[in-house]
Amino acid sequence: MKSAPIGIMDSGIGGFSVVLEVRKLFPFCPIVYFADPLHFPYGEKRKEELAPIVQPVVDFLVHGIKVGLLVVACGTVSSLLLPELRKRYTLPILGIVEPACREALAVVQEGAIGVLATRATIRVGAFRQALTRFRPGVEVVEEAWPEFIEAVEGGVFDTPSWRLWARERLEALHARGVRGVIMGCTHFALISTFFEELARGLFPIVNPAVSCAQEVGKFLPLGQPQKPGPLTVFVRGDREGFLRVIERFCFPLEMDVVSFENACRWVAHAWG
C-alpha cells in the first residue's frame, strides 16, 4: 500500500468507530474519512438508490485522494454494494460484515447470534449469509433499529428512556436464545461500551470496528513512518452540523474537517 492514506467512508458519524480503532493499532497511518450527512441515513435506501450516491464518494477517494486501501465502514454499503465495488476498483476494499461474523463465531460457541443493523442490511441478509457460510446451521436473529441509529447520529442516545428502550430489546433477544450480538451498524459500534454495559449478564457484544481494524493490518507495509499521520474528514452536506455531532462525542483526535464542496481546492493546496 506504500504510504498512501487509508480511506474510510460512512453516511455519518458511525464510521468513526473504525477510525478510532485503526488509530489505536496504526497511529502513524494517514487517514481520510468521508461522511455523507447529505444522504443520511443510508440504511433506509435500496441498492438501486444507494449505488449512485456512493459511487462519487468512492471515485473521489480512489482517484482524487488516491487512497491505498478503502474501508467501507457502513453495514448497509458493505451488504449491498461491496461485490460491485471490488469488481470496479483494483485497490483492496474492506467491509465490516465478514470480519465481524468471524469474530462472532469465535465468541459464540452455541446458541443464536443476534445482528442489530439497518433495515437495508437486514433486508439483504448479508450477515446471515456470511454466518451460515462460515458455520452451516447457525441460528441468526436479526433486528433493525433505525430509530436508535438516528439517536446515535444526533448524539442523544444516552438518556434514561433510550437506555430502557435498548435494555428491554436486548433482554428480549436473550429470551429468544441469542448468546452474542453483532453491532451490524457502525453507529452502534461507535458506542460499543454503551451496549456492553446494557448487555452485561446477557451476552457479549461484537464490535465490527475492532475486527475490521485488525484486517487493515494485513494490507499495511512493514516499517511505518515515525510521526503520527494526519486525519482529514470530508463532509458532503451539513459540515457545521457534523462538527456539532463530533463535539458531542469528544473524539480524542486532531482532524482537519473540509466541506466536500471545497474538496478539489483542498486537495490542490495540500498535495498540489
Backbone as JSON, one array per atom type, in Angstrom:
{
  "sequence": "MKSAPIGIMDSGIGGFSVVLEVRKLFPFCPIVYFADPLHFPYGEKRKEELAPIVQPVVDFLVHGIKVGLLVVACGTVSSLLLPELRKRYTLPILGIVEPACREALAVVQEGAIGVLATRATIRVGAFRQALTRFRPGVEVVEEAWPEFIEAVEGGVFDTPSWRLWARERLEALHARGVRGVIMGCTHFALISTFFEELARGLFPIVNPAVSCAQEVGKFLPLGQPQKPGPLTVFVRGDREGFLRVIERFCFPLEMDVVSFENACRWVAHAWG",
  "N": [[0.81, -1.2, 0.0], [2.19, 1.08, 0.18], [2.79, 4.47, 1.09], [0.32, 5.57, 0.93], [-2.78, 7.1, 1.96], [-5.25, 5.68, 4.22], [-8.52, 5.17, 3.26], [-11.7, 5.8, 4.62], [-15.15, 5.35, 4.8], [-18.53, 6.48, 5.41], [-22.06, 7.06, 6.02], [-22.47, 8.86, 8.05], [-21.61, 9.66, 11.37], [-21.0, 7.18, 12.39], [-18.94, 5.58, 11.21], [-16.68, 6.55, 12.4], [-16.06, 4.9, 14.43], [-14.47, 2.94, 13.3], [-12.33, 4.5, 12.45], [-11.27, 5.26, 14.96], [-10.42, 2.78, 15.99], [-8.56, 1.94, 14.06], [-6.71, 3.96, 14.37], [-5.77, 3.4, 16.95], [-4.39, 0.99, 16.54], [-2.67, 1.53, 14.39], [-1.15, 4.15, 14.52], [0.42, 5.83, 12.95], [-0.49, 5.94, 10.38], [-1.78, 7.82, 7.69], [-5.12, 9.01, 7.47], [-8.11, 9.32, 5.63], [-11.29, 10.36, 6.03], [-14.62, 10.01, 4.95], [-17.68, 11.53, 5.3], [-21.2, 11.5, 4.86], [-23.58, 13.22, 5.45], [-25.48, 14.48, 3.91], [-26.94, 12.55, 2.6], [-27.77, 10.92, 4.61], [-30.07, 8.76, 6.31], [-28.13, 5.98, 5.12], [-29.14, 3.48, 5.53], [-31.86, 3.23, 5.04], [-32.22, 3.04, 2.4], [-32.57, 1.52, -0.84], [-30.66, -0.76, -2.94], [-30.47, 0.13, -5.65], [-30.95, 2.82, -5.34], [-28.95, 3.61, -3.64], [-26.49, 3.09, -4.9], [-25.78, 5.15, -6.95], [-25.31, 7.23, -5.19], [-23.18, 6.48, -3.57], [-21.13, 5.94, -5.39], [-19.78, 8.37, -6.45], [-18.44, 9.11, -4.11], [-16.63, 7.02, -3.62], [-15.16, 7.17, -6.0], [-13.96, 9.69, -5.63], [-12.32, 9.23, -3.37], [-10.67, 7.17, -4.32], [-9.64, 8.01, -6.85], [-9.27, 10.79, -6.6], [-8.15, 11.38, -3.98], [-6.48, 9.22, -3.92], [-6.29, 6.92, -2.23], [-4.79, 4.09, -0.63], [-6.05, 1.93, 0.37], [-9.39, 1.04, 0.95], [-11.89, 1.36, 3.33], [-15.07, 0.34, 3.83], [-17.01, 1.55, 5.98], [-19.63, 0.94, 6.78], [-22.5, -0.8, 7.41], [-24.65, -1.15, 5.67], [-23.77, -0.38, 3.05], [-21.64, -2.15, 2.87], [-23.09, -4.51, 2.79], [-24.77, -4.29, 0.53], [-23.32, -3.29, -1.71], [-20.63, -4.05, -1.85], [-19.48, -6.29, -3.39], [-19.74, -5.32, -6.07], [-18.22, -2.96, -5.96], [-15.66, -4.0, -5.48], [-15.2, -5.29, -7.87], [-15.05, -3.17, -9.61], [-12.89, -1.56, -8.84], [-9.32, -1.65, -8.34], [-7.88, -1.56, -5.99], [-7.46, -2.75, -2.55], [-10.51, -3.39, -0.87], [-12.29, -3.2, 2.03], [-15.0, -4.45, 3.99], [-17.42, -4.43, 6.7], [-18.76, -6.73, 7.32], [-17.85, -9.55, 7.02], [-15.45, -9.69, 8.7], [-16.62, -9.14, 11.22], [-18.45, -11.24, 11.49], [-16.77, -13.49, 11.58], [-15.49, -12.98, 14.01], [-17.68, -13.08, 15.77], [-18.46, -15.77, 15.61], [-16.28, -16.96, 16.72], [-16.57, -16.18, 19.32], [-19.14, -16.98, 20.15], [-20.07, -20.08, 20.88], [-22.24, -21.77, 21.07], [-25.83, -21.57, 20.67], [-27.91, -18.84, 19.48], [-26.92, -16.17, 17.22], [-27.17, -12.74, 17.39], [-28.01, -9.93, 15.3], [-27.78, -6.52, 15.01], [-28.88, -3.91, 13.07], [-29.3, -1.82, 10.11], [-32.41, -1.31, 8.28], [-32.04, -1.87, 5.55], [-29.71, -3.44, 5.55], [-30.57, -5.67, 7.02], [-32.59, -6.54, 5.34], [-31.23, -7.46, 3.03], [-29.72, -9.47, 4.1], [-26.96, -9.97, 4.56], [-25.24, -10.44, 6.78], [-26.4, -12.72, 7.88], [-26.04, -14.51, 5.75], [-23.23, -14.65, 5.59], [-22.58, -15.65, 8.14], [-23.87, -18.17, 8.14], [-22.51, -19.32, 6.07], [-19.95, -19.57, 7.08], [-20.49, -21.12, 9.34], [-22.45, -23.57, 8.91], [-25.89, -23.99, 9.58], [-26.04, -22.42, 11.86], [-28.0, -20.45, 14.06], [-29.54, -17.38, 13.39], [-30.54, -14.25, 14.5], [-32.07, -11.39, 13.53], [-32.38, -7.85, 13.79], [-33.71, -4.67, 12.98], [-32.86, -1.42, 13.91], [-33.64, 1.39, 13.27], [-34.51, 3.84, 14.4], [-32.93, 4.12, 16.66], [-30.43, 4.38, 15.55], [-30.61, 6.93, 14.45], [-30.78, 8.37, 16.81], [-28.21, 7.96, 17.82], [-26.66, 9.19, 15.82], [-27.47, 11.78, 16.23], [-26.39, 12.21, 18.68], [-27.84, 11.83, 21.02], [-28.42, 9.54, 22.39], [-27.88, 8.47, 24.93], [-29.81, 8.5, 27.19], [-32.14, 8.16, 29.93], [-34.59, 7.1, 28.94], [-33.89, 6.04, 26.4], [-31.97, 4.21, 27.18], [-33.5, 2.39, 28.67], [-35.19, 1.53, 26.64], [-33.37, 0.23, 24.88], [-32.24, -1.73, 26.59], [-34.47, -3.36, 27.2], [-34.98, -4.49, 24.7], [-32.64, -5.9, 24.23], [-32.81, -7.75, 26.28], [-35.05, -9.14, 25.37], [-33.98, -10.34, 23.1], [-32.15, -12.08, 24.29], [-33.94, -13.77, 25.58], [-34.88, -15.1, 23.39], [-32.92, -16.87, 22.83], [-30.51, -15.83, 21.96], [-27.02, -15.55, 22.14], [-24.92, -13.91, 21.73], [-24.17, -10.77, 20.25], [-23.88, -9.01, 17.22], [-22.79, -5.81, 16.39], [-24.17, -4.62, 13.81], [-24.19, -2.26, 12.5], [-22.18, 0.56, 12.12], [-22.73, 2.79, 13.61], [-23.68, 1.76, 15.98], [-21.42, 0.38, 16.76], [-19.79, 2.5, 17.36], [-20.61, 3.25, 19.86], [-20.01, 1.09, 21.49], [-19.25, 0.49, 24.13], [-21.42, 1.43, 25.58], [-23.39, -0.41, 24.78], [-22.18, -2.74, 25.72], [-22.3, -2.34, 28.45], [-25.11, -2.29, 28.89], [-25.73, -4.86, 28.06], [-24.59, -6.49, 29.9], [-24.36, -9.48, 31.68], [-26.04, -10.72, 29.97], [-25.08, -11.33, 27.23], [-22.08, -11.4, 25.13], [-20.86, -8.54, 23.28], [-20.17, -7.92, 19.93], [-17.95, -5.93, 18.3], [-17.73, -4.57, 15.22], [-15.91, -2.7, 14.31], [-13.5, -3.13, 15.59], [-12.69, -5.71, 14.69], [-12.57, -5.16, 11.97], [-10.56, -3.19, 11.85], [-8.37, -4.73, 12.59], [-8.15, -6.32, 10.33], [-7.25, -4.43, 8.53], [-4.53, -4.23, 9.04], [-3.36, -6.29, 7.59], [-2.84, -5.28, 5.13], [-1.02, -3.28, 5.27], [2.23, -1.82, 4.78], [5.45, -3.03, 5.91], [7.34, -1.35, 8.4], [6.52, 1.53, 9.45], [5.92, 5.15, 9.17], [7.57, 7.55, 11.35], [6.18, 9.57, 12.57], [3.0, 10.8, 13.69], [0.24, 10.15, 11.54], [-1.79, 12.32, 9.49], [-5.28, 13.13, 10.01], [-7.94, 13.57, 7.96], [-11.12, 14.85, 7.34], [-13.77, 14.68, 5.14], [-16.81, 16.23, 4.39], [-19.9, 15.74, 3.04], [-22.53, 17.72, 2.62], [-24.14, 19.0, 5.49], [-21.76, 20.53, 7.0], [-21.29, 22.04, 9.37], [-23.24, 21.07, 11.09], [-22.35, 18.45, 11.29], [-19.91, 18.87, 12.55], [-20.83, 19.7, 15.04], [-21.92, 17.32, 16.0], [-19.58, 15.78, 16.17], [-18.29, 17.2, 18.21], [-19.96, 16.59, 20.38], [-19.32, 13.95, 20.87], [-16.7, 14.09, 21.63], [-14.18, 13.21, 20.47], [-10.9, 11.92, 20.82], [-9.02, 13.09, 18.92], [-7.01, 14.84, 16.58], [-8.06, 16.67, 13.82], [-8.68, 17.64, 10.4], [-11.37, 19.19, 9.11], [-13.21, 19.25, 6.25], [-15.36, 20.76, 3.9], [-17.04, 18.93, 1.4], [-17.62, 20.26, -0.91], [-15.53, 21.98, -1.15], [-13.48, 20.34, -1.71], [-11.77, 19.8, -3.96], [-10.23, 22.12, -4.1], [-8.95, 21.96, -1.62], [-7.46, 19.57, -1.88], [-5.72, 20.28, -3.97], [-4.31, 22.31, -2.7], [-3.18, 20.97, -0.5], [-1.74, 18.82, -1.55], [-0.85, 19.59, -3.96]],
  "CA": [[0.0, 0.0, 0.0], [3.14, 2.19, 0.25], [2.44, 5.44, 2.12], [-0.97, 6.16, 0.61], [-3.68, 7.11, 3.12], [-6.38, 4.76, 4.32], [-9.81, 5.82, 3.09], [-12.79, 5.22, 5.38], [-16.36, 6.09, 4.43], [-19.82, 6.12, 6.0], [-23.03, 8.11, 5.8], [-22.43, 9.85, 9.12], [-20.59, 9.6, 12.41], [-20.74, 5.8, 12.81], [-17.67, 5.07, 10.72], [-15.58, 6.97, 13.26], [-15.67, 3.75, 15.26], [-13.35, 2.3, 12.6], [-11.21, 5.44, 12.54], [-10.68, 5.17, 16.3], [-9.72, 1.5, 16.16], [-7.38, 1.96, 13.18], [-5.76, 4.87, 15.01], [-5.16, 2.7, 18.08], [-3.47, -0.04, 16.07], [-1.71, 2.05, 13.4], [-1.22, 5.6, 14.73], [1.2, 6.62, 12.0], [-1.09, 5.89, 9.04], [-2.71, 8.9, 7.35], [-6.49, 8.56, 7.25], [-9.08, 10.24, 5.06], [-12.64, 9.89, 6.34], [-15.67, 10.7, 4.19], [-19.01, 11.45, 5.88], [-22.19, 11.93, 3.87], [-24.87, 13.54, 6.08], [-26.45, 14.91, 2.89], [-27.77, 11.4, 2.21], [-28.06, 10.1, 5.8], [-29.32, 7.52, 6.56], [-28.01, 5.01, 4.03], [-29.81, 2.23, 5.88], [-33.25, 3.2, 4.6], [-32.21, 3.09, 0.94], [-32.37, 0.28, -1.58], [-29.4, -0.82, -3.67], [-30.5, 0.96, -6.85], [-30.91, 4.2, -4.91], [-27.69, 3.87, -2.92], [-25.31, 2.99, -5.77], [-25.32, 6.44, -7.49], [-24.9, 8.1, -4.09], [-21.89, 6.03, -3.08], [-20.12, 5.91, -6.46], [-18.9, 9.55, -6.46], [-17.6, 9.11, -2.9], [-15.53, 6.08, -3.85], [-14.33, 7.76, -7.06], [-13.17, 10.76, -5.04], [-11.29, 8.66, -2.51], [-9.74, 6.34, -5.09], [-8.97, 8.75, -7.92], [-8.9, 12.13, -6.15], [-7.22, 11.28, -2.86], [-5.57, 8.1, -4.21], [-6.08, 6.08, -1.05], [-4.23, 2.78, -0.95], [-6.96, 0.93, 0.92], [-10.68, 1.65, 1.26], [-12.72, 0.66, 4.3], [-16.48, 0.71, 3.78], [-17.39, 1.46, 7.4], [-21.08, 1.06, 6.79], [-23.07, -2.12, 7.22], [-25.54, -1.17, 4.52], [-22.97, -0.39, 1.82], [-20.92, -3.44, 2.87], [-24.03, -5.57, 2.47], [-25.42, -4.14, -0.76], [-22.51, -2.84, -2.85], [-19.21, -4.41, -1.78], [-19.0, -7.08, -4.54], [-19.61, -4.47, -7.26], [-17.08, -2.06, -5.76], [-14.42, -4.76, -5.64], [-15.01, -5.56, -9.3], [-14.8, -1.92, -10.33], [-11.62, -0.94, -8.44], [-8.24, -2.62, -8.17], [-7.29, -1.48, -4.65], [-8.19, -3.56, -1.56], [-11.69, -2.77, -0.26], [-12.77, -3.98, 3.16], [-16.28, -4.14, 4.59], [-17.47, -4.79, 8.12], [-19.58, -7.91, 7.54], [-17.13, -10.8, 7.23], [-14.64, -9.67, 9.92], [-17.48, -9.22, 12.41], [-19.02, -12.59, 11.56], [-15.73, -14.41, 12.06], [-15.29, -12.71, 15.43], [-18.86, -13.56, 16.5], [-18.43, -17.23, 15.66], [-15.22, -17.35, 17.66], [-17.03, -15.86, 20.67], [-20.38, -17.71, 20.46], [-19.9, -21.48, 20.51], [-23.56, -22.38, 20.93], [-26.89, -20.58, 20.76], [-28.1, -17.96, 18.33], [-26.16, -14.92, 17.11], [-28.02, -11.62, 17.02], [-27.45, -8.87, 14.46], [-28.51, -5.26, 15.06], [-28.41, -3.2, 11.87], [-30.31, -1.01, 9.43], [-33.42, -2.08, 7.55], [-31.47, -2.35, 4.28], [-28.78, -4.54, 5.85], [-31.36, -6.85, 7.4], [-33.35, -6.99, 4.17], [-30.39, -8.21, 2.1], [-29.28, -10.66, 4.81], [-25.52, -10.21, 4.37], [-24.66, -11.05, 7.98], [-26.93, -14.08, 7.96], [-25.38, -15.32, 4.72], [-21.83, -14.89, 5.97], [-22.55, -16.52, 9.32], [-24.23, -19.55, 7.77], [-21.44, -19.85, 5.2], [-18.84, -19.94, 7.96], [-20.94, -22.19, 10.23], [-23.77, -24.01, 8.45], [-26.84, -24.37, 10.61], [-26.09, -21.49, 12.97], [-29.23, -19.66, 14.12], [-29.27, -15.94, 13.34], [-31.7, -13.42, 14.82], [-31.74, -10.05, 13.03], [-33.32, -6.78, 14.11], [-33.39, -3.32, 12.52], [-33.11, -0.38, 14.92], [-33.37, 2.68, 12.6], [-34.73, 4.99, 15.27], [-31.79, 4.27, 17.57], [-29.33, 4.89, 14.72], [-30.77, 8.38, 14.36], [-30.44, 8.91, 18.13], [-26.75, 7.98, 17.92], [-26.17, 10.23, 14.91], [-27.75, 13.07, 16.85], [-25.69, 12.31, 19.95], [-28.83, 11.93, 22.11], [-28.81, 8.16, 22.69], [-27.61, 8.05, 26.3], [-30.79, 9.07, 28.09], [-32.84, 7.07, 30.63], [-35.61, 6.46, 28.11], [-33.24, 5.22, 25.38], [-31.31, 3.08, 27.86], [-34.55, 1.42, 28.97], [-35.64, 1.0, 25.34], [-32.38, -0.71, 24.37], [-32.1, -2.87, 27.51], [-35.62, -4.25, 27.03], [-34.83, -5.23, 23.44], [-31.55, -6.85, 24.42], [-33.36, -8.83, 27.1], [-35.92, -9.93, 24.51], [-33.1, -11.17, 22.27], [-31.63, -13.16, 25.14], [-35.04, -14.71, 25.79], [-35.04, -15.87, 22.15], [-31.79, -17.77, 22.69], [-29.32, -15.16, 21.45], [-25.92, -15.63, 23.09], [-23.91, -12.94, 21.3], [-24.78, -9.81, 19.32], [-23.01, -8.22, 16.35], [-23.19, -4.45, 16.05], [-24.14, -4.67, 12.35], [-24.13, -0.89, 12.0], [-21.05, 1.18, 12.82], [-23.24, 3.72, 14.62], [-23.71, 1.0, 17.23], [-20.02, 0.1, 17.12], [-19.22, 3.72, 17.92], [-20.97, 3.31, 21.29], [-19.98, -0.31, 21.92], [-19.21, 0.41, 25.59], [-22.81, 1.62, 26.0], [-24.05, -1.69, 24.6], [-21.56, -3.72, 26.61], [-22.85, -2.1, 29.79], [-26.51, -2.71, 28.91], [-25.82, -6.3, 27.81], [-23.88, -7.22, 30.95], [-25.18, -10.54, 32.24], [-26.84, -11.34, 28.91], [-24.24, -11.92, 26.19], [-21.02, -10.5, 24.65], [-21.12, -7.65, 22.14], [-19.11, -7.96, 18.91], [-17.75, -4.63, 17.69], [-17.1, -4.79, 13.91], [-14.81, -1.76, 14.08], [-12.28, -3.75, 16.08], [-12.28, -6.78, 13.77], [-12.22, -4.54, 10.69], [-9.24, -2.55, 12.0], [-7.37, -5.79, 12.58], [-7.97, -6.71, 8.93], [-6.47, -3.38, 7.86], [-3.11, -4.51, 9.22], [-2.88, -7.23, 6.59], [-2.53, -4.57, 3.88], [-0.07, -2.2, 5.51], [3.63, -2.22, 4.58], [6.32, -3.07, 7.07], [8.1, -0.12, 8.6], [5.66, 2.69, 9.37], [6.58, 6.43, 9.45], [7.84, 7.79, 12.76], [5.36, 10.65, 13.09], [1.57, 10.5, 13.52], [-0.34, 10.53, 10.26], [-2.91, 13.25, 9.62], [-6.65, 12.68, 9.81], [-8.73, 14.55, 7.24], [-12.52, 14.47, 7.22], [-14.57, 15.38, 4.14], [-18.23, 16.15, 4.73], [-20.83, 16.13, 1.97], [-23.75, 18.13, 3.28], [-24.09, 19.97, 6.58], [-20.48, 20.44, 7.71], [-21.39, 22.6, 10.71], [-24.0, 20.12, 11.89], [-21.48, 17.31, 11.54], [-18.94, 19.29, 13.56], [-21.51, 19.71, 16.33], [-22.0, 15.92, 16.43], [-18.22, 15.4, 16.58], [-18.02, 17.82, 19.51], [-20.71, 15.86, 21.42], [-18.65, 12.69, 21.18], [-15.39, 14.41, 22.22], [-13.17, 12.28, 19.96], [-9.54, 12.35, 21.18], [-8.26, 13.1, 17.67], [-6.88, 16.09, 15.84], [-8.51, 16.43, 12.45], [-8.99, 18.75, 9.51], [-12.7, 18.89, 8.59], [-13.34, 20.0, 5.0], [-16.59, 20.57, 3.14], [-16.78, 18.25, 0.13], [-17.71, 21.25, -1.98], [-14.21, 22.6, -1.24], [-12.51, 19.24, -1.71], [-10.77, 19.95, -5.02], [-9.35, 23.2, -3.69], [-8.14, 21.45, -0.51], [-6.5, 18.59, -2.4], [-4.7, 21.01, -4.72], [-3.48, 23.06, -1.76], [-2.45, 20.06, 0.39], [-0.86, 17.88, -2.27], [-0.53, 20.07, -5.3]],
  "C": [[0.85, 1.26, 0.0], [2.7, 3.15, 1.34], [1.11, 6.13, 1.82], [-1.88, 6.12, 1.84], [-4.71, 5.99, 3.06], [-7.65, 5.57, 4.16], [-10.87, 5.07, 3.88], [-14.05, 6.03, 5.1], [-17.59, 5.56, 5.16], [-20.77, 7.28, 5.73], [-22.95, 9.2, 6.87], [-21.29, 9.6, 10.08], [-20.18, 8.17, 12.75], [-19.39, 5.26, 12.42], [-16.47, 5.54, 11.53], [-15.17, 5.87, 14.22], [-14.48, 3.04, 14.63], [-12.12, 3.2, 12.63], [-10.5, 5.3, 13.88], [-9.87, 3.89, 16.49], [-8.48, 1.42, 15.27], [-6.3, 2.84, 13.79], [-5.03, 4.19, 16.17], [-4.07, 1.73, 17.61], [-2.35, 0.52, 15.2], [-1.7, 3.58, 13.46], [-0.5, 6.43, 13.69], [0.61, 6.64, 10.59], [-1.97, 7.12, 8.81], [-4.08, 8.33, 7.02], [-7.31, 9.67, 6.63], [-10.46, 9.64, 5.29], [-13.65, 10.7, 5.54], [-17.01, 10.44, 4.87], [-20.01, 12.07, 4.91], [-23.54, 12.25, 4.52], [-25.92, 14.04, 5.1], [-27.42, 13.79, 2.55], [-28.05, 10.46, 3.38], [-29.58, 9.97, 5.96], [-29.26, 6.64, 5.32], [-28.91, 3.79, 4.27], [-31.26, 2.14, 5.49], [-33.36, 3.16, 3.09], [-31.99, 1.71, 0.33], [-31.12, 0.39, -2.45], [-29.38, 0.12, -4.88], [-30.5, 2.45, -6.53], [-29.56, 4.55, -4.31], [-26.48, 3.92, -3.85], [-24.87, 4.34, -6.34], [-24.92, 7.45, -6.43], [-23.47, 7.77, -3.66], [-20.79, 6.14, -4.12], [-19.23, 7.15, -6.5], [-17.98, 9.63, -5.25], [-16.38, 8.22, -3.12], [-14.6, 6.62, -4.93], [-13.41, 8.85, -6.5], [-12.02, 10.21, -4.2], [-10.23, 7.91, -3.3], [-8.95, 7.17, -6.09], [-8.52, 10.16, -7.5], [-7.86, 12.1, -5.05], [-6.13, 10.24, -3.1], [-5.24, 7.31, -2.94], [-5.54, 4.72, -1.5], [-5.09, 1.63, -0.5], [-8.25, 1.66, 1.26], [-11.43, 0.76, 2.24], [-14.14, 1.2, 4.2], [-17.03, 0.49, 5.19], [-18.88, 1.66, 7.57], [-21.66, -0.32, 6.51], [-23.93, -2.22, 5.99], [-24.77, -1.24, 3.22], [-22.17, -1.69, 1.73], [-21.83, -4.56, 2.41], [-24.52, -5.5, 1.03], [-24.46, -3.96, -1.93], [-21.09, -3.36, -2.89], [-18.74, -5.26, -2.96], [-18.8, -6.24, -5.8], [-18.43, -3.52, -7.15], [-15.76, -2.78, -5.96], [-14.15, -5.11, -7.1], [-14.57, -4.31, -10.06], [-13.41, -1.34, -10.06], [-10.57, -2.02, -8.15], [-7.64, -2.6, -6.77], [-8.07, -2.38, -3.68], [-9.35, -2.76, -0.96], [-12.23, -3.7, 0.81], [-14.16, -3.52, 3.58], [-16.28, -4.59, 6.03], [-18.13, -6.15, 8.35], [-18.75, -9.15, 7.9], [-16.21, -10.77, 8.46], [-15.48, -9.81, 11.19], [-18.07, -10.61, 12.58], [-18.0, -13.61, 12.06], [-15.48, -14.23, 13.55], [-16.46, -13.26, 16.25], [-18.84, -15.07, 16.65], [-17.33, -17.74, 16.59], [-15.68, -17.16, 19.1], [-18.22, -16.73, 21.08], [-20.24, -19.15, 19.96], [-21.22, -22.21, 20.36], [-24.63, -21.33, 21.2], [-26.91, -19.71, 19.52], [-27.19, -16.74, 18.39], [-27.13, -13.83, 16.65], [-27.27, -10.61, 16.17], [-28.36, -7.64, 14.58], [-27.98, -4.38, 13.93], [-29.52, -2.31, 11.32], [-31.32, -1.9, 8.72], [-32.84, -2.67, 6.26], [-30.52, -3.51, 4.51], [-29.53, -5.81, 6.21], [-32.08, -7.42, 6.19], [-32.49, -7.84, 3.24], [-29.79, -9.45, 2.76], [-27.8, -10.98, 4.71], [-24.88, -10.88, 5.58], [-25.13, -12.49, 8.12], [-26.22, -15.0, 6.96], [-23.94, -15.65, 5.09], [-21.74, -15.84, 7.16], [-22.85, -17.96, 8.96], [-23.22, -20.16, 6.81], [-20.27, -20.33, 6.05], [-19.21, -21.08, 8.91], [-22.35, -22.62, 9.81], [-24.65, -24.44, 9.62], [-26.93, -23.41, 11.78], [-27.39, -20.7, 12.91], [-28.87, -18.18, 14.2], [-30.57, -15.19, 13.58], [-31.34, -11.97, 14.47], [-32.82, -9.05, 13.42], [-32.8, -5.46, 13.54], [-33.78, -2.32, 13.6], [-32.89, 1.01, 14.3], [-33.54, 3.89, 13.49], [-33.56, 5.21, 16.23], [-30.57, 4.77, 16.81], [-29.41, 6.41, 14.63], [-30.45, 9.04, 15.71], [-28.93, 8.98, 18.33], [-26.17, 9.08, 17.05], [-26.37, 11.62, 15.5], [-27.07, 13.27, 18.19], [-26.61, 12.37, 21.15], [-29.27, 10.55, 22.6], [-28.74, 7.8, 24.16], [-28.52, 8.79, 27.28], [-31.5, 7.92, 28.81], [-33.86, 6.35, 29.75], [-34.99, 5.58, 27.03], [-32.54, 4.02, 26.02], [-32.33, 1.99, 28.19], [-35.02, 0.74, 27.7], [-34.67, -0.07, 24.85], [-32.25, -1.93, 25.28], [-33.26, -3.86, 27.35], [-35.5, -5.08, 25.77], [-33.69, -6.24, 23.51], [-32.03, -8.04, 25.27], [-34.27, -9.74, 26.28], [-35.11, -10.83, 23.58], [-32.55, -12.35, 23.07], [-32.7, -14.22, 25.38], [-35.29, -15.58, 24.56], [-33.86, -16.8, 21.9], [-30.54, -17.15, 22.12], [-28.24, -15.16, 22.53], [-24.72, -14.78, 22.68], [-24.52, -12.05, 20.25], [-23.71, -9.07, 18.54], [-23.61, -6.83, 16.18], [-23.1, -4.32, 14.52], [-24.21, -3.31, 11.69], [-23.04, -0.19, 12.79], [-21.5, 2.3, 13.75], [-23.31, 3.03, 15.97], [-22.29, 0.69, 17.7], [-19.38, 1.31, 17.78], [-19.5, 3.84, 19.42], [-20.99, 1.89, 21.86], [-19.93, -0.44, 23.45], [-20.6, 0.61, 26.19], [-23.56, 0.29, 25.9], [-23.49, -2.75, 25.54], [-22.1, -3.58, 28.04], [-24.29, -2.61, 29.88], [-26.66, -4.22, 28.77], [-25.13, -7.13, 28.87], [-24.82, -8.25, 31.6], [-26.04, -11.24, 31.21], [-25.97, -12.07, 27.9], [-23.13, -10.93, 25.8], [-21.48, -9.69, 23.44], [-19.92, -7.71, 21.2], [-19.07, -6.62, 18.19], [-17.05, -4.81, 16.34], [-15.95, -3.84, 13.63], [-13.48, -2.36, 14.51], [-11.78, -4.82, 15.11], [-11.9, -6.23, 12.41], [-10.85, -3.88, 10.75], [-8.12, -3.58, 12.0], [-7.1, -6.28, 11.16], [-7.13, -5.7, 8.16], [-4.98, -3.69, 7.91], [-2.53, -5.45, 8.2], [-2.41, -6.53, 5.32], [-1.52, -3.45, 4.06], [1.36, -2.68, 5.3], [4.38, -2.28, 5.89], [7.08, -1.75, 7.19], [7.25, 1.11, 8.41], [6.44, 3.98, 9.63], [6.7, 6.65, 10.96], [7.09, 8.98, 13.33], [3.9, 10.34, 12.82], [1.05, 10.98, 12.18], [-1.53, 11.44, 10.45], [-4.25, 12.54, 9.43], [-7.42, 13.82, 9.16], [-10.14, 14.01, 7.07], [-13.18, 15.33, 6.14], [-16.04, 15.15, 4.45], [-19.05, 16.62, 3.53], [-22.16, 16.45, 2.64], [-23.46, 19.15, 4.38], [-22.8, 19.81, 7.4], [-20.6, 20.93, 9.15], [-22.18, 21.67, 11.62], [-23.17, 18.9, 12.24], [-20.44, 17.64, 12.6], [-19.57, 19.3, 14.95], [-21.64, 18.28, 16.88], [-20.64, 15.44, 16.91], [-17.9, 15.95, 17.97], [-18.73, 17.09, 20.64], [-19.99, 14.59, 21.83], [-17.25, 12.89, 21.76], [-14.31, 13.41, 21.77], [-11.77, 12.8, 20.31], [-8.62, 12.38, 19.96], [-8.17, 14.52, 17.14], [-7.24, 15.81, 14.39], [-8.77, 17.73, 11.71], [-10.32, 18.4, 8.85], [-13.0, 19.83, 7.43], [-14.69, 19.72, 4.36], [-16.25, 19.91, 1.8], [-16.83, 19.21, -1.04], [-16.37, 21.97, -2.19], [-13.1, 21.57, -1.39], [-11.41, 19.44, -2.74], [-9.75, 21.03, -4.67], [-8.4, 22.73, -2.57], [-7.07, 20.49, -1.0], [-5.37, 19.28, -3.15], [-3.75, 21.74, -3.78], [-2.59, 22.09, -0.93], [-1.41, 19.25, -0.35], [-0.43, 18.38, -3.64], [0.9, 20.55, -5.39]]
}
